[in-house]
Amino acid sequence: MRHSRECYRNTSACFRCGKLGHRIADCPKNMEKGIKPNAENHKPVKNKLNARIFAITQEEADNANDVVAGIILINKMHAYVLFDCGATHSFVSKIFAKKLKLKGETLSEPLRVAKSASKMIETYRVHQNCKICIGNQIFKAKLIQLNMAEFDTILGMDWLVKNHALVVCQKESVKLQTPNHEEIICHGRSKEQM
């Protein structure tokens, strides 16, 4: 159906109230209107944590002992990237995804990400097969869209393990293995050194 407002189907928002985090069957507005969910079809939204990302500011990255930051190419565009052993997944900032003109997929269920020990955020977009170029080699990445400002992309354990990465914080470098078993070293640098 055509409509002028943002499509709730694309954002996975509730069709009744338009808010994120629940579906129409779990909508708090149902109780206001006296609508009771069908017990057989009703499944409560689980507050299950799917991913973790802790070091997401430049200051936190500078003080962390399991991260390296640097400039690399993603889909032929320079990106300020954090290689983060503390992140379970790989992420792309919403702003950088727009710059890349990525057309992501909407997740059927929200991905709940622990931003800190006490803060959780939800995301609904994922971008498949992003091309990361390091040392004239192309590595593919599945990047989950997240609102973040300090980094364009965070490459977490899913990507690091897949590419046999060794993060050497003392040397500010990441050693990777290509599909042909060649080793490539990516040296980190700060945003100011761009």
BELZI-V858257 format. One record per helix or strand. SS is the DSSP state (H for helix, E for strand). FROM is the first residue (numbers start at 0). LEN is the number of residues. If there is no record, write none. Layout:
SS | FROM | LEN
SS | FROM | LEN
This chain:
H | 7 | 4
H | 23 | 3
H | 27 | 5
E | 50 | 2
H | 57 | 6
E | 66 | 8
E | 76 | 8
E | 90 | 3
H | 93 | 6
E | 104 | 10
E | 119 | 15
E | 136 | 10
E | 152 | 3
H | 156 | 6
E | 165 | 3
E | 172 | 5
E | 182 | 5
H | 190 | 3
